[in-house]
Amino acid sequence: MTDLDIAEVAQRAGVPASTLRFYEEKGLIAPSGRRGLRRQYDPGVLERLALIALGRTAGFSLDEIAHMVAPDGPPRIDRRMLADKAEELDRRIREMGLLRDSLRHAAVCPAPSHIECPTFRGLLDAAASGGVPTPRRRMPGS
């Protein structure tokens, strides 16, 4: 298969050419050469870009991804990093579920004021401490 032009890679990967140039600067991808002034890439760059996109979606930083995805050669994916990230995602999912449930309760809470609702107070306390709400005992009628 022949090399791909930067515009074709950008179109196929669904990212702007500026992102490709930025990834080059970060050492995540490397062009195979140039045709005139335009960068050319090996078709394998599309798989590498998919790995980068997956890493970003999972919450890895570009520096972390750079350690796992060299611009040439096979990926060196750290299984411990993957397991740690999965644990972090599990924690965030639990936190977000609690937040969702608290917001739903606050939306329909029969308390005369949200300030009088223990669940809403839990949201405020958590926001003030930079955390996520924890379940609080609800008062009768709330």
N, C-alpha and C positions, 0 to 999 in steps of 0.2 A: 504494500500500500504506500502511496506517496505521501509526503509531508503535507500538513494542512496549514493554510494561511491563518494568521492571527484572527482575521474577521470570521473565518469559518469555525475556528475553535470557540471563539466568543459566542457565536450563534448556537452552535451545538451544545455547549456547556451552559448556556443561559446566563452568562456573565458578561459585563462590559469588557472591552479590550483593556481598559485602565486597570481592572482587577487582575487580568493576566500579567500586566507589566508589574503591578504591585507584588503579586505572588513570585515573580522572578526576583525582585529585589529582596524578598524574604527568604529566597532559596528553596521555595516549594516546587517550582517548575523551572525548566530551562529550555530555551528554543534550540532547535537542531541546526538552525542557520538563518539566512536571510535570502529573500528574493527581492532584489532592489532594496528598498527601505523597509520592507515588510517582514516581520518575524515569521518564521516557519516552525512548526512543531511536529514531532513524531505523533502518529495517531494514538499512541499509548498515553499521551497527555490527558486525553478525555477520561480515562480510568483514574488517573492521578487526581484530576479535578473532582471526580465523583467522590474519591476518598477524602479530599479536603472538605467538600460540601458535607459529607457525612460527619466528619470530625467537628465541623462548626455547628451543625445541628445538635450534636451530642453535648456541645458546650466546651469543647477543647479550644484553647487559645491557638493562634497561628504559630506561636513558638513551640507549643506542645506538639502540634501537627508536624511542624518542621523536623522534630526529632524522630517522628515515625515515618515520614514520607520524604525521602531524599529526592532531589530533582532528577536523578538518574539511578537506575537500579531498582530492585524490588523494595516494597515497603518494609520497615522494621517496626511493626506494631507491637507495642509493649502490652502484654496481656494483663499485667498487674494494673497498669493505667486504665485499661478498659474495665476491669472489675471495680476499681475505685470509682470510676465515673458512673458505672451502673448503680453503685451504692448511693452516690450523691444524688442521682436522678430519682431513686426510690425515696430518699428523704424529702426531696423537693415535691414529689408527687403527693406524699402524705401531707406535707405542709399546705400545698395548694388545695388539696381536698378539704382540709380543715378550714382554710380561708373561704373556700366556696360555700361550705355548709354554714359557716358563721354569717356570711353575707346574705345567704338565702333566708336564714332565720331572721336577721335584722330587717329584711324587706317585709316580712309579714308579722313581726313581733307585735303582740297586743299591748305591750307596755305603753303607757300614755306618752312617753318620750323615749327616744333611742338612748338617751343618757341614763334612763332608769332600767334599761335592759341589760342584764348581766352578760349576755353574749356580746352585745355591742360594746360594753365596757371592756370586755376581754380583747376585742379588736383594737380599741383605743390604747389599752395598756401595751399590747403587742407592738403597735405602730410606734408608740413612744419609746419602746426599748429596742426598736429595730428588728423585732422578731416576727413570728407568725403566731396567731392566736392558739391557745391551748383550750381544750374543753373546760368550761366552767359549769358549775352546778347552776341550773336554771331555777329561778324563783317561780313559785306557782303563778300560772297565768302568763309566763313569758316564754 
